[in-house]
Amino acid sequence: MKIIGLDVGEKRIGVAKVDSSTKIAVPVGFIRVDGTEWQEIERLGRINSTNVFVLGLPRSNEGNETKQSAYVRAFAKTLAEKISDAKIRFQDESLTSVEAESRLKKSKKKYERGDIDAEAAAIILQDFVENLGKQGACSLINTPKSSEQKTSDKEGKLPKKASKVVLKTKTTSSKLKKWTIFGIPVIVILVLVGITAGLKIRDYVRWRREQEYIAWQESQVAATFNFTIKPGETIFDIKKHLLAVDRNGGAEPAEGEELVPNYTNDEIEKAFNAQYDYNFLNGRPEGASLEGYLFPETHNFYSTATVEDILGTFLSGMQDVINSNGLVEAYSTHGLSLYDGIVLASVVQKEVPPQDMPTAAQVFLSRISYGMALGSDITVAYALNIIDPNREVYQDNYAALEVDSCYNTRKYAGLPCGPVSNPGLSALLAVAHPTDTAYLYFLTGDDGMTYYSYTQDEHDRNRLNHCQELCEVSL
């Protein structure tokens, strides 16, 4: 059976896993607490075929629960609601982060805060596995007491038969006194000896396992790596990044070990063409790519993660953003489907900085309502990246603006036929909540400022006065 351990923090959640057959907990990485943590935890459970989660429950030096304990319990309650079949257990812990950092220092490998969290999760999970089966080691949250427990809780009352036992003779009483004087001390001594021996054996076993774990850890190339998608990047950019990603985290292989190989073109193309089970993908036209649906963020991955695992994580991020911000309903108020809203947000993302996105979205929505062409050079550049990526045919902007493509919003009215980037939260929200203005034109000047206008004449003047260089940059 596989078990996932979580060191729950307010900014990051350390993750570890263990197989009950080997009983050696392994740090997996960390999850950022940004609203997507529930999907990430669910994904980890799915990938590892388990629904058992162990959460570290902080205790003070005196053994009392703390404010952080209440936070962990609240987290566990929410996790149980998010993953209906989850089996959640607590493991008491104290100063595990200090111990985790000490271990990482001994390993003499470069580490970051997230690595400490993952190591702390491994310590928590290791303690849980070692105590598995002992009373109180694996208490399931919201588990009602059994009838036997309830009976024993009633002020220490004994069963009726036991309460009727009496000493029948003075002889029995005398023997009992002698046994009490001589027998109990002997038993106490034997018990103390047994406890001492047991503690030494336990400490030895724990030390051996810790040494085995340290040896295993030092033999690994790297446990995790980060992968980032930035707002405005396209699937062409992402594929290049995947080819170049270092799955070994910059670490050198131990003697007898091999580096984890880079992803190949075949692996990447297969992943981008795979089917993913997310409802929000169903509204795309047949044959549409994942462009626009990979929510920009940085995620931490285990070195054995497939490209499908990576893309699935970013898709989960988009699903959460759509749901938590009510984008389907918000876009519908502007006459847009979810797909249309994402397409427009992908254009807004590339056109202007975040502070100008709501007004740029208003301009595009107004032009759509009037049947005007969007007139976005961004969409033309995307069309060229598909048709003529090296600009061997379309060598000047005049020719480029005439490219015959459904992405060319200079030539054809309405939205482009698909997203032209992967929009971030600011762009997605800008389309959902545009400004209450009535502009029909805008441009970005040489000074980086955005200039708006109501008429073509005003727009031409803005171009002449503010966009001598930038407006002539090759597409």
C-alpha angles and dihedrals in degrees: 000000000000122000130192120216123206128197098198118212133164094247104024138018117214114219131205135162138204138188110222089220094061097029094205113125115219126200111238103182137265141288124219116234098233104122095280095080094098093056090046092052091046089050092051090052091049094048092048094041094236140115096190115109127180116202123196110238109206119228131187121240087266091055096252126135117255139205088272089055089060089050091053092048091051089048090051091051091053091045090054089053093047095047105037097193096043118132105210124192134177129226118194112237139174130187092350091146090059091050091045093054090047090055093048091050090053091051088059092219126132111260142175136206092274091056090055090053091050091048090049089052089052091052091049092048093046091054090048093052092047090051095041110135096020118117112275095006096110109027111173114222117247091012110150119227117261120243090254091054091049091052093051091048095063100107093293094292115171125225113271095252092054092052091058096058111114137174107256104194143023089240091062090048092051093050090048091054092052091047090049093051098047107017103050096055090051092050091047090052092048091048092049091049090049093048092048091050091046092051091050091050091047092049090048093050091047091049091050092050091047091052090048090050094049090048090049092048094051090051092058123095094216135323100213147008135196125239124191134196112191124210109269096023116133131218087259089060093044093052090053091050091050091053090053100040115122105224089186095063092233093296124139117236119254119242110292092014129109131218117256103252123242120257114270130226090250093053091048096047091046091053094049090051095045123109116252123198102231121127094216090064092062094079094064122106115261111279094018117150128231090263110136095016102081103092110221113247143114117260133181118230136190111247091247093057114129123225086252089058090053096047090044090056093054091045089053088054091055092048090055093047092050093050099040093049098041092234096163092059094039094052092046090062087065093046093257131130118222089261092050091049092052091047092053092044089054089058094045089050092060098039107058143008118269096265091058098043098095092054093043088052089052091053093052094045090051092050090050091051090052093047092246126145114258089230095207117164087198091069091048091053090051091052090052091050087060100039104030110009094169093046092236094142104026100050099156134043095243091061092040093056089060096052109137102235136126086233092062103101090175089065102032130043123236131030122334114259093257145358116298096201142001105271124216127224095274093057094044091051093044091062090045093049111023122177121270096247135116106222120142100188140041140165138182112243130218088260092059093251122129116235120201130196142175101218140039091246092055090047092052090051091051089051092050095045102038111018111054096131109020094051090057097052112125115259 
